[in-house]
Amino acid sequence: MRNVVWSGSLIVMLTTCLSGGVATADESTGLGDKIGAALSAVNSYQVDITWPVYDRSGSLVVVHGVGSRYHETRHLGDTTDSIMLGATLYQRTRTGWHRFILNPNDFATLSKPPALRRNAEQLPDRIEDGITVGAMRTAATTVLPDLDPVSNTRGPGVCTYDKGTFLLRACTFDEATLRYSHYDDPSLTIEVPAAAKDAPVVNLPPILPPSS
């Protein structure tokens, strides 16, 4: 792991897991603010993700104040698992469980809610699962200061949301579909298997430049 190459998409995913999936809005619409606030107010939630073109699917569970876990199934049934608890990242691949420790400066910086430039265009309401829901066309750019690339943009895509709570229901971006559910579900927990706890520790190389 000494030669880890940090990609922009990997850093965005790591930032999302560490910060609990909540982003501050430095440029957004009123609708975007309401949806962001609703997501930050819940204790937990689940996002099921599918990439039909690539025959891949994944499930992300976020428990605010605790951590996150992600399970992915790829082509031919190959699976991976990632669990983020504090500065420790547990990962299960074909070779078993691995335990990685983030650089202290990286952990302190990436744990903060990331800056987000977002736009949200209101679309006509639609019927989803027999329920009238709100809809919007949106794109979001996560700002990654001092990194190359300095930003990562998702979208444009279309999201639906509950008109009363402003909690997301589903989003389609490019070739991926995300379905949000299990808001404030107490059954969502972050547990580390014994094999993961016993895995050898590897200190990851820094992502960010040293603090001045």
N, C-alpha and C positions, 0 to 999 in steps of 0.2 A: 504493500500500500504506500510505499514511500514515493512512488511515481504517479500518484493520483492526479488525473487531469480534471479540473473542475469546469464543467460546461455551464453556460448561462441557464439552461433549462433545469439542470441539477440544482443549481444554487436557488432558483425560484422555488423549486419543490422543497428544498431544505428550509428556506425562509418561511414558507407557508406552514410547514410542520412545526417549526420552533415557535412561531408567533401565534399559533392556534388558528391560522387561516384568516386572521383579521387584519385589514389594512386601513391605514388612515387615508383620508381623501384630501389631497391638496388641490385637485382640480376635478370637480364632479358636478353632476346635476342634483337637484333635490331628490329625485327618484333614486339615484345611485346612493346618496347619503342615507336614505331611509332603509334601503336594503342592506347596506353595510352595517348600520346601527343594529338592525334586527339580528344579523348573524353574530355580531359581537356580544349581544345580550343573552344568548342561550348558553347553557352549560355544556352541551354536547350536541353532536350531529354526525351523520354519516353521508358520504358521497360515493355513489356507485358509478364507475366510469367504464365506458365501452369504446373500443376502436374497431368497428366491424371490418374495416378494410384490412387491418393487420391481425385480425383474429386474436385480439387481446382484451382483457377486462381487468378491472381493479376495484378495490373498495378501500376508502380512506375513512378512518374514524378519528375524530378530534374531540378530546375532552379538555376544555379550557382549564388552565392551571395545573394540569397533570401531564399531558403529552399527546402523542398520536401514534396510530399504527396503520400500516398500509399492506394490503395483500394483493398480489397481481398474478393472474394466470395468462400465460402466453401460448403461442402456437404449439400444438402437440401436447398440451397439458403441463408444460414446465411452469413452476410457481416460484415466487420469491416473497419474502416478508421483510418489512422494516418496522422497527419500533423506535420512537424517539422519546426519551425521558431525560429531561434536563440536557446536559452536554453530552450524553451518551447515546450513540446510535447503534442499535442491534440490527444485524441483517442476516437473513438466512438465504443461502444460495444452494447450488448443487453440492457444494463442498461442506455444507453444514452452517452453523451459526458463527458469526463474527461480532466482536464488540469493539467499537471505535469511539475514541474520545475527541471531541472537537477542541481546536485551539481556543484558549480562554477569550481572546479578543474577538474571534469569529462568533463564539457563542453569545457574548454580550451584545454584539452589534446585530446579529441576525435574529435575536429573540425579540427585538423591538418591532412594533408594527411597521411594515414597509410603507414607504410613500407610494401612492397610487394615483396615476392620472387616468381618469375614467370618463366615459361619456355614455349616456343612456337615453335613447330615443323612444318615447312612448309609442307603443303599437296598439291597435284595437284589442279589446279583451277577446279571449277565446275560451272554448270549452275543452277541458282536459279531465279525463276520467269522470265525466259527468258533472264537473264543477266549473263555474265561471272563474277564470283566473286572469291576472294581469299579465301583460307581455311587453317586452322591450327589446330593441336592438342595441347591443352594447359592445364596447371594446375596452380593454383595460391594459394599461402599461405599468408594470412594476418597475420602479426606479432602483437601480443597484449602484449606489455611489462607489467610486474608486474601483470598479470592476470592469472587465472587458468580456462581454458587452455591458454597457452602462444601463441598459434597460431590456425588458422582455415584454412583448405585447401578445395578448391573447385576444383573438377575434379579428374582425367583427363576428358576432354570433347573436343568437336569439335566446333569451331566457324567459321563463314564466315564473310567476311568484303568487303567493297568497295575497289577495287584495286586503285582507284584514290585518295580517301580521307583517306583511312585506318579506316573509321568509321565502327563499328561493325554492322552486319545485324542480325545474329541469333547465339545463342549458345545453345548447348545441354549438360547438366551436369547431370549425374546420371539419376534421374527420372524427371528432370525439363527442360523445354525449355524456353529460353529467346529471345524475339524478340525486337530489338532496332529500334526506328523510331522517327519521328518528331524532327529531329535535327534542332536547331535554329528556332523552330516554335514559333512565337510571341503569338500564342493563348494559349500556355502552361503557366498557371499562378498558383500561390499558394494563395488561398483565404480561410479564416477561417470563418465558419458559425457563426452567432450570438449566437447560442446555445452553441457552443464550447467556445467562448470568455467569456460567462457568467458562465461557469462551475466553481465549487469551485477549488481552487488551492491546490495541494498536492506537498510538497517538497520531491523529491525522495531520498532514501538513497544512499550514495556514491557507485560507482562501483570500482573506483581506490583507492589505498592506498594514504594517505595524502602526499602532496609534502614535500620533505625534505628541 
